[in-house]
Amino acid sequence: MTQHTGLVAAFVKAVIATNPDYDALDRVYLTNRVLALVGDGALALTTATTNTIDLKNELVDFAQQQDQIGASVPERDILGAQLMDLYTPAPSTVNRTFWKQYARSPQAATEYFHQLSESNDYIQTRQIAKNIRYLAPTDYGDLEITINLSKPEKDPKAIAAAAKQKSNHSYPQCQLCLENEGYLGRLDFPARSNHRIIRFDINGHHWGFQYSPYAYFNEHSIFLDTIHEPMHITRQTFVNLLHIVDIWPHYFVGSNADLPIVGGSMLAHEHYQGGRHTFPMAVAPLDYAFAWPAHADVSCGVVHWPMSCIRLTASKEAPLIAAAENVRSAWQEYSDESLDIRAYTGGTQHHTVTPIARRTASGDYQLDLVLRDNQTSSKYPDGIFHPHQDVQHIKKENIGLIEVMGLAVLPARLKSELAEVEKFVLGQPNAMKEYHRPWADQLAHAHAGQITADNVHGIVQQAVGQVFRRVLLDAGVFKRDDAGQAGFKQFVRALTQSAK
């Protein structure tokens, strides 16, 4: 027989058991804190669950039923985060515990912080579990495909309510600012009452470390500058990235590029992303190694990858930073008109890099530098080195750090749209979007007589993987044909023969 206990009492018990800032003497105080948020009537409620997130959700349901809050997703999230804030230790306690665990090992520290960020519902594990994930074998290795179903769609009620509010908010300045820690949230800004940030320094400059609420990979982390300033890739970027993998040697860390089109979606705030995950690009072999006399302590090579990537490896940070900065500065000024590669048009800069740092199994430092060019043209108004129009039915967004490394983050619309594509190639009645038709026709022709109800799902999934392969090829500045690879070798020659 299921045992029922008081809902509020069960939630308070979970708070005391987990949050070292409270003990049994705080039971009455915590009970009143909960009632202030959800209403006194919650005292009469019983529950059969002991899962803290389920307890929180039941309290939020009750508050909504009692008109303490509205039914919109943001209002529910704001209240839920306030409840889980009670469950979460204060920022100072979290930081002390993290660095105490770090004295044991970096892994112990991140395991503590990651587990806390999941158990307090800051990392949206239940939402993330909805994502569709699979591998797509290609001639560049197994690419990772994700259809992103974790981020909730915009709530029409919340949009309407937010439209009636004044939109002159300037605090926090963006969703990556340090001031998000503990922020209540708004209808148009995410709830962050249960958010915690680990503080650390890079050469005396203050930074923060947190996890992504909607993780795309294992222990998806964000390293953020505590000052709100735009993204920029300079020599200091390489210093910062290698410092981070010194602190967290079991994590990789990388930066989005700092220019529109080839950069990420948050160019207004300097930040990096990292985590405990091995991406397809990290295990890609070299097409060839090359000698660089000016940097004899650095092993150099061109990676076998759809995008144009130079890999640098060294046992010490200083020579690696010097070589990386030479690549960056040389690429910033490099043009090859025959390949539509132009460093500038007028005074507008087009070249930058997407850098990724890691420690190798032998303990060496490694930097992958992906060459980026953000030009547009009349033929390619979205970007010459951007997904071209014929693949935008699958992916039209910027190719940022995560995609560069071989993980496709595809829009939620594809879940239903691809189901209609499956019906189309089976010859069944369907509501397929017209923009999928050229691709679907090719797919049906390529597998004529082979597609069945049993295998159609796998065929379409793998075809999406091949489209993502093409997306990455589109984003590569030196194409994988003879002319492109000859051009890449010419850049490498110019780089290694320079006086620097």
Salt bridges, closest charged atoms under 4 A:
ASP54 OD1 - ARG126 NH1 2.68
ASP61 OD1 - ARG76 NH2 2.80
ASP85 OD1 - ARG196 NH2 2.58
GLU111 OE2 - ARG276 NH1 3.74
GLU118 OE2 - HIS114 NE2 3.97
ASP121 OD2 - LYS56 NZ 2.78
ASP139 OD1 - ARG469 NE 2.74
GLU144 OE2 - HIS277 NE2 3.03
GLU181 OE1 - ARG199 NH2 2.86
ASP188 OD1 - ARG186 NE 2.98
ASP201 OD1 - HIS206 ND1 2.66
GLU219 OE2 - ARG276 NH1 3.77
ASP225 OD1 - HIS205 NE2 2.73
ASP246 OD1 - ARG359 NH1 3.26
GLU270 OE2 - HIS232 NE2 3.40
ASP287 OD1 - HIS304 ND1 2.77
ASP287 OD2 - ARG480 NH1 2.82
GLU325 OE2 - ARG328 NH2 2.74
GLU337 OE1 - ARG342 NE 2.90
ASP340 OD1 - ARG342 NH2 3.09
ASP368 OD1 - ARG311 NE 2.75
ASP368 OD2 - ARG358 NH2 3.01
ASP373 OD2 - HIS351 NE2 2.77
ASP390 OD1 - ARG470 NH2 2.83
GLU397 OE1 - LYS395 NZ 3.66
GLU403 OE2 - LYS395 NZ 2.97
GLU417 OE1 - ARG413 NH1 2.86
GLU417 OE1 - HIS436 NE2 2.70
GLU420 OE2 - LYS423 NZ 3.17
GLU422 OE2 - HIS457 ND1 2.67
GLU434 OE2 - ARG437 NE 2.87
ASP474 OD1 - HIS388 ND1 3.60
ASP474 OD2 - ARG470 NH2 2.80
